Amino acid sequence: MINYINKFIKTYFHNFEFDCTFVLLSSNGLNKPSMKRTLLLLALVMSSVFGYSQTAPNAPTGVTAAQINLENKALIEWVAPTSGATPDGYKVYYNVKGSTVIDSTVKLTTLNATLSNLKLDTVYNVRVRAFKALTVPKVDTAYSPYSTTVNVLIARQLAKPNFAIETAYTTFDEIVLRLLDTNKYATHFMVKVEGDGPAVEHEVLKTGPETVFKLTALKAKTQYMISVKSLRKSGSTVKDQSAYTDIKYETTKVAPPPAAINFKTEQDCPYGVAFTWDYASGQEDIMYVVVQASTITDPWNFTNIGNVNANEKFFFWSGAEPGMVYNYRIETQNSTANRLSGVHTIGTKNWTEPNNPVNIKTIYKTPNEITFKWDLGVQDNTCKTNIIANTEVQISINGSPRQHVADLPPYAPQEYSIKNLQPGSIVEIFLRAHSDKQLYPSGYSSAKDTTYGPPQRPANIYGGVFADNFKNNYVEIWWDDVKDEGQYYIERSLDGTNYTLLAFVKENVVRFKDVRVDEGVSYYYRVKAENWVGASGYSVVGPFTVGFTSAPSAPYGLTAKKQGNSVVLTWVDDTHKEEKYFVEKSTDGGNEYIVIGELGKDVETYTDNNISEGKTYFYRVRAWNRAFQYSNYSLPAKIIIPAAASGFVFDATVFPNPISESISIKAENADVKSKYTLKIYNQTNILVLEKEINFSDDQTVQIKVPNLAPGSYNLTLSDGKEKVSKKIIKL
């Protein structure tokens, strides 16, 4: 029966407490368990019958617990349930975390509670239940389920931690700390460091009774002030912190010495090498400097070859073998570390053969003697690898075997004279340098000259026809220079037999440009050298034919004048491109012409002896070359032959021609009392001079023409009725 009642109570009434029933039973002395359960069952049945049962509320939510001002108190807060039966009150349960014993309960009707007399450095579990009182007072109470359990730490005020500096592990940029903390609930340390700049704080997670922390990136040779405090944090929020410990001091060690950089070879001579280097910074941290070397054949086998002071950056080593290549490096040392530089390679120069003499030239010469002078070859005055001890001299005359004639020291005049020679002797000198190490080149430097005599004939003469930028033709010739010439003479021929002097040029000039050439003409040239002793033979080149570039220009200014029983035609030769002129005549008023004359180049007149009195004749002229054939015709000239010719015919002669600074004119049948107009035209038919003149009694006149440029011109002389045209050349 009792078991059944117990099962019934536990199943259907687990949310109720029956304080009233227990009180009644106790007061009557009925405290046996079996009797209590029986009476309780009876009370429950009666409550159910008479309607006194009550539904339990839902559990509270949002329970929080926090220590109050680091005291042994805690504030517990929660939120009333928002559904189910409305609670009549709440009951707070708390116990030490990890213990199964409920330390205490608090029963109240507010939404918060303050727990007092808690143990410091203890964590408590806290949970809350809501309850609903029965309608019959002090009979029974309906409770909600428990809220979620929350923890609250009732902590003591944090005490200062302790720490130690592990000096054995201090380096130039690190200090190691051992952090000790007896605060049970401290979570972190704050390490404050001051020394190189403003103070810096480092937050360190506490990992146990001892926490090792390393300060890094410190400055070498610097004293640092270090202090530590304890922190208790919840998440990122600092809940409590101790005061800082007393300051402890530690000085970082000297930094490792800097490595040598920026090597520069100062000397690489056979008798020793020298080099310099630099440091980026920190040279004051160097205590010792060791110089090491290895050969290129065993590059990693370095040996010490010397030491220098810490403030020096130069080293000279006389132990380097000539012609060998060595690797060098610098080891810098101090109490912290040793540091090696990169490798600097220097190839030691070897002794070399000297350079032979240069700039050999003739400084004195007669028909019987010649003196050569020269400069010593370049010497290595820095490393003395090829210093000249003497100069060997050999000579050959007219191709004879060479003879050794002298050994000249470098301090003696570097020259040598050969005497008792014949005029025109070919003398060749050979020079070779010898060093102070008994080294010398395999070959010689040499020069050749000839004693005075007539110069050699110019060799390798050649030339050609060319045109300038304005399409003006010219012939240019070249030849090899000969020795001892005073000047060169250039002569020109139109037939390769009869030459005339064209120009002469001074010594060492080996080209000539002939600009006075005509198209369609072949030219021959010859050149000879000459000095005070005599002249060479000629060198001949040519012919050079200037080709035609276009048809000739038409002649202009054609006039026809009757002279005696003939008609004299004159015109202006306006071209250099003609080979012939053709003269044509018409007797029918200019309808049909026939060729009456074929003339050569540069001809400007033609006489027609086949005329009749009382006739009218028309004449015209045109030029011709083989490449482009005919020019245009000149304008026709008309002449009427009177039945009885009378009066005089005017003509003139110009001399000299070519002209220079003045021109003379000799007239025929001129009227000395009349004025005549003189006009001069250039090759482009532009008037360059116009002047009125009078002839003297001997029918001559002289005119100054100083401003005419060299070239070909056309001169006309007119009395207003008749006109004479002449071609002139100005040199």
ChimeraX attribute file (.defattr): number of C-alpha atoms within 10 A of each C-alpha:
attribute: neighborCount
match mode: 1-to-1
recipient: residues
	/A:1	7
	/A:2	13
	/A:3	10
	/A:4	8
	/A:5	16
	/A:6	14
	/A:7	11
	/A:8	13
	/A:9	17
	/A:10	11
	/A:11	10
	/A:12	9
	/A:13	13
	/A:14	11
	/A:15	17
	/A:16	23
	/A:17	14
	/A:18	15
	/A:19	12
	/A:20	14
	/A:21	19
	/A:22	17
	/A:23	12
	/A:24	13
	/A:25	16
	/A:26	13
	/A:27	10
	/A:28	8
	/A:29	8
	/A:30	14
	/A:31	15
	/A:32	10
	/A:33	10
	/A:34	15
	/A:35	13
	/A:36	17
	/A:37	19
	/A:38	14
	/A:39	16
	/A:40	19
	/A:41	17
	/A:42	13
	/A:43	15
	/A:44	18
	/A:45	14
	/A:46	13
	/A:47	15
	/A:48	12
	/A:49	10
	/A:50	9
	/A:51	10
	/A:52	15
	/A:53	21
	/A:54	17
	/A:55	18
	/A:56	22
	/A:57	23
	/A:58	22
	/A:59	23
	/A:60	23
	/A:61	17
	/A:62	12
	/A:63	19
	/A:64	19
	/A:65	23
	/A:66	17
	/A:67	18
	/A:68	14
	/A:69	11
	/A:70	17
	/A:71	16
	/A:72	19
	/A:73	18
	/A:74	23
	/A:75	15
	/A:76	21
	/A:77	17
	/A:78	19
	/A:79	13
	/A:80	19
	/A:81	17
	/A:82	12
	/A:83	9
	/A:84	12
	/A:85	16
	/A:86	16
	/A:87	22
	/A:88	17
	/A:89	17
	/A:90	25
	/A:91	19
	/A:92	21
	/A:93	18
	/A:94	21
	/A:95	19
	/A:96	19
	/A:97	15
	/A:98	9
	/A:99	10
	/A:100	8
	/A:101	10
	/A:102	12
	/A:103	13
	/A:104	10
	/A:105	15
	/A:106	13
	/A:107	15
	/A:108	14
	/A:109	13
	/A:110	13
	/A:111	14
	/A:112	17
	/A:113	19
	/A:114	15
	/A:115	19
	/A:116	12
	/A:117	9
	/A:118	18
	/A:119	16
	/A:120	15
	/A:121	15
	/A:122	16
	/A:123	17
	/A:124	22
	/A:125	19
	/A:126	23
	/A:127	22
	/A:128	26
	/A:129	22
	/A:130	28
	/A:131	26
	/A:132	21
	/A:133	20
	/A:134	18
	/A:135	13
	/A:136	11
	/A:137	9
	/A:138	12
	/A:139	19
	/A:140	22
	/A:141	22
	/A:142	22
	/A:143	25
	/A:144	24
	/A:145	15
	/A:146	17
	/A:147	19
	/A:148	15
	/A:149	15
	/A:150	17
	/A:151	17
	/A:152	20
	/A:153	21
	/A:154	23
	/A:155	22
	/A:156	17
	/A:157	17
	/A:158	21
	/A:159	18
	/A:160	20
	/A:161	21
	/A:162	18
	/A:163	22
	/A:164	12
	/A:165	19
	/A:166	14
	/A:167	13
	/A:168	8
	/A:169	11
	/A:170	18
	/A:171	21
	/A:172	19
	/A:173	18
	/A:174	18
	/A:175	23
	/A:176	18
	/A:177	20
	/A:178	14
	/A:179	24
	/A:180	20
	/A:181	23
	/A:182	15
	/A:183	20
	/A:184	13
	/A:185	19
	/A:186	24
	/A:187	20
	/A:188	20
	/A:189	25
	/A:190	19
	/A:191	22
	/A:192	18
	/A:193	21
	/A:194	16
	/A:195	17
	/A:196	14
	/A:197	7
	/A:198	8
	/A:199	12
	/A:200	12
	/A:201	15
	/A:202	13
	/A:203	14
	/A:204	17
	/A:205	15
	/A:206	21
	/A:207	11
	/A:208	13
	/A:209	11
	/A:210	14
	/A:211	17
	/A:212	18
	/A:213	18
	/A:214	14
	/A:215	14
	/A:216	12
	/A:217	10
	/A:218	16
	/A:219	19
	/A:220	18
	/A:221	15
	/A:222	15
	/A:223	15
	/A:224	19
	/A:225	16
	/A:226	23
	/A:227	20
	/A:228	26
	/A:229	24
	/A:230	31
	/A:231	27
	/A:232	22
	/A:233	15
	/A:234	10
	/A:235	7
	/A:236	6
	/A:237	8
	/A:238	12
	/A:239	12
	/A:240	18
	/A:241	20
	/A:242	19
	/A:243	14
	/A:244	18
	/A:245	18
	/A:246	13
	/A:247	13
	/A:248	14
	/A:249	13
	/A:250	16
	/A:251	20
	/A:252	19
	/A:253	19
	/A:254	21
	/A:255	19
	/A:256	20
	/A:257	26
	/A:258	24
	/A:259	23
	/A:260	24
	/A:261	17
	/A:262	13
	/A:263	21
	/A:264	15
	/A:265	16
	/A:266	13
	/A:267	19
	/A:268	23
	/A:269	22
	/A:270	21
	/A:271	19
	/A:272	17
	/A:273	24
	/A:274	16
	/A:275	18
	/A:276	17
	/A:277	18
	/A:278	16
	/A:279	14
	/A:280	10
	/A:281	11
	/A:282	13
	/A:283	17
	/A:284	11
	/A:285	20
	/A:286	23
	/A:287	15
	/A:288	17
	/A:289	23
	/A:290	18
	/A:291	19
	/A:292	19
	/A:293	23
	/A:294	20
	/A:295	17
	/A:296	15
	/A:297	11
	/A:298	10
	/A:299	13
	/A:300	11
	/A:301	12
	/A:302	15
	/A:303	14
	/A:304	14
	/A:305	14
	/A:306	14
	/A:307	15
	/A:308	13
	/A:309	12
	/A:310	16
	/A:311	12
	/A:312	13
	/A:313	15
	/A:314	16
	/A:315	15
	/A:316	15
	/A:317	16
	/A:318	12
	/A:319	11
	/A:320	22
	/A:321	17
	/A:322	18
	/A:323	15
	/A:324	15
	/A:325	18
	/A:326	21
	/A:327	21
	/A:328	23
	/A:329	23
	/A:330	24
	/A:331	20
	/A:332	24
	/A:333	21
	/A:334	17
	/A:335	14
	/A:336	15
	/A:337	13
	/A:338	17
	/A:339	17
	/A:340	17
	/A:341	17
	/A:342	16
	/A:343	18
	/A:344	18
	/A:345	18
	/A:346	20
	/A:347	19
	/A:348	20
	/A:349	22
	/A:350	18
	/A:351	20
	/A:352	18
	/A:353	20
	/A:354	26
	/A:355	22
	/A:356	24
	/A:357	21
	/A:358	16
	/A:359	13
	/A:360	20
	/A:361	16
	/A:362	18
	/A:363	13
	/A:364	12
	/A:365	18
	/A:366	16
	/A:367	17
	/A:368	17
	/A:369	19
	/A:370	22
	/A:371	17
	/A:372	21
	/A:373	17
	/A:374	18
	/A:375	15
	/A:376	19
	/A:377	17
	/A:378	14
	/A:379	16
	/A:380	14
	/A:381	9
	/A:382	9
	/A:383	18
	/A:384	18
	/A:385	22
	/A:386	25
	/A:387	24
	/A:388	26
	/A:389	18
	/A:390	19
	/A:391	21
	/A:392	17
	/A:393	21
	/A:394	19
	/A:395	22
	/A:396	16
	/A:397	18
	/A:398	11
	/A:399	11
	/A:400	11
	/A:401	9
	/A:402	14
	/A:403	13
	/A:404	12
	/A:405	11
	/A:406	14
	/A:407	16
	/A:408	17
	/A:409	15
	/A:410	15
	/A:411	8
	/A:412	8
	/A:413	11
	/A:414	16
	/A:415	16
	/A:416	18
	/A:417	13
	/A:418	15
	/A:419	12
	/A:420	9
	/A:421	17
	/A:422	15
	/A:423	16
	/A:424	18
	/A:425	19
	/A:426	17
	/A:427	21
	/A:428	19
	/A:429	21
	/A:430	20
	/A:431	22
	/A:432	23
	/A:433	30
	/A:434	22
	/A:435	22
	/A:436	16
	/A:437	15
	/A:438	12
	/A:439	17
	/A:440	20
	/A:441	15
	/A:442	9
	/A:443	11
	/A:444	17
	/A:445	16
	/A:446	19
	/A:447	17
	/A:448	16
	/A:449	20
	/A:450	25
	/A:451	22
	/A:452	24
	/A:453	22
	/A:454	20
	/A:455	23
	/A:456	19
	/A:457	20
	/A:458	24
	/A:459	16
	/A:460	12
	/A:461	18
	/A:462	16
	/A:463	18
	/A:464	16
	/A:465	16
	/A:466	14
	/A:467	12
	/A:468	9
	/A:469	6
	/A:470	6
	/A:471	9
	/A:472	12
	/A:473	21
	/A:474	18
	/A:475	20
	/A:476	16
	/A:477	20
	/A:478	19
	/A:479	17
	/A:480	15
	/A:481	19
	/A:482	17
	/A:483	19
	/A:484	22
	/A:485	26
	/A:486	18
	/A:487	18
	/A:488	24
	/A:489	17
	/A:490	22
	/A:491	18
	/A:492	22
	/A:493	18
	/A:494	15
	/A:495	11
	/A:496	16
	/A:497	9
	/A:498	10
	/A:499	15
	/A:500	13
	/A:501	13
	/A:502	13
	/A:503	13
	/A:504	16
	/A:505	15
	/A:506	12
	/A:507	17
	/A:508	15
	/A:509	14
	/A:510	17
	/A:511	17
	/A:512	16
	/A:513	14
	/A:514	14
	/A:515	14
	/A:516	10
	/A:517	17
	/A:518	19
	/A:519	20
	/A:520	19
	/A:521	16
	/A:522	17
	/A:523	19
	/A:524	19
	/A:525	26
	/A:526	23
	/A:527	25
	/A:528	22
	/A:529	29
	/A:530	21
	/A:531	18
	/A:532	13
	/A:533	15
	/A:534	13
	/A:535	20
	/A:536	19
	/A:537	15
	/A:538	18
	/A:539	18
	/A:540	20
	/A:541	20
	/A:542	18
	/A:543	17
	/A:544	18
	/A:545	17
	/A:546	21
	/A:547	15
	/A:548	19
	/A:549	13
	/A:550	14
	/A:551	19
	/A:552	26
	/A:553	20
	/A:554	21
	/A:555	23
	/A:556	19
	/A:557	17
	/A:558	21
	/A:559	23
	/A:560	26
	/A:561	22
	/A:562	21
	/A:563	18
	/A:564	12
	/A:565	14
	/A:566	16
	/A:567	20
	/A:568	16
	/A:569	20
	/A:570	24
	/A:571	23
	/A:572	23
	/A:573	28
	/A:574	24
	/A:575	19
	/A:576	18
	/A:577	27
	/A:578	30
	/A:579	19
	/A:580	20
	/A:581	25
	/A:582	18
	/A:583	23
	/A:584	19
	/A:585	22
	/A:586	19
	/A:587	15
	/A:588	12
	/A:589	12
	/A:590	16
	/A:591	8
	/A:592	11
	/A:593	16
	/A:594	13
	/A:595	13
	/A:596	14
	/A:597	14
	/A:598	13
	/A:599	15
	/A:600	13
	/A:601	16
	/A:602	18
	/A:603	16
	/A:604	20
	/A:605	19
	/A:606	18
	/A:607	15
	/A:608	18
	/A:609	13
	/A:610	9
	/A:611	15
	/A:612	14
	/A:613	12
	/A:614	12
	/A:615	13
	/A:616	17
	/A:617	21
	/A:618	20
	/A:619	25
	/A:620	26
	/A:621	28
	/A:622	21
	/A:623	30
	/A:624	22
	/A:625	20
	/A:626	13
	/A:627	14
	/A:628	14
	/A:629	14
	/A:630	19
	/A:631	20
	/A:632	14
	/A:633	17
	/A:634	20
	/A:635	16
	/A:636	19
	/A:637	19
	/A:638	19
	/A:639	15
	/A:640	15
	/A:641	19
	/A:642	13
	/A:643	10
	/A:644	7
	/A:645	13
	/A:646	10
	/A:647	7
	/A:648	13
	/A:649	13
	/A:650	19
	/A:651	18
	/A:652	18
	/A:653	15
	/A:654	19
	/A:655	13
	/A:656	13
	/A:657	14
	/A:658	15
	/A:659	16
	/A:660	16
	/A:661	12
	/A:662	14
	/A:663	19
	/A:664	16
	/A:665	17
	/A:666	17
	/A:667	21
	/A:668	15
	/A:669	12
	/A:670	23
	/A:671	17
	/A:672	16
	/A:673	10
	/A:674	11
	/A:675	15
	/A:676	20
	/A:677	15
	/A:678	19
	/A:679	17
	/A:680	21
	/A:681	18
	/A:682	18
	/A:683	14
	/A:684	9
	/A:685	12
	/A:686	11
	/A:687	14
	/A:688	12
	/A:689	14
	/A:690	14
	/A:691	11
	/A:692	12
	/A:693	16
	/A:694	17
	/A:695	19
	/A:696	15
	/A:697	11
	/A:698	11
	/A:699	16
	/A:700	18
	/A:701	16
	/A:702	16
	/A:703	13
	/A:704	11
	/A:705	14
	/A:706	11
	/A:707	9
	/A:708	17
	/A:709	13
	/A:710	12
	/A:711	13
	/A:712	18
	/A:713	24
	/A:714	21
	/A:715	19
	/A:716	18
	/A:717	24
	/A:718	17
	/A:719	16
	/A:720	10
	/A:721	6
	/A:722	14
	/A:723	20
	/A:724	20
	/A:725	25
	/A:726	19
	/A:727	21
	/A:728	21
	/A:729	15
	/A:730	18
	/A:731	13
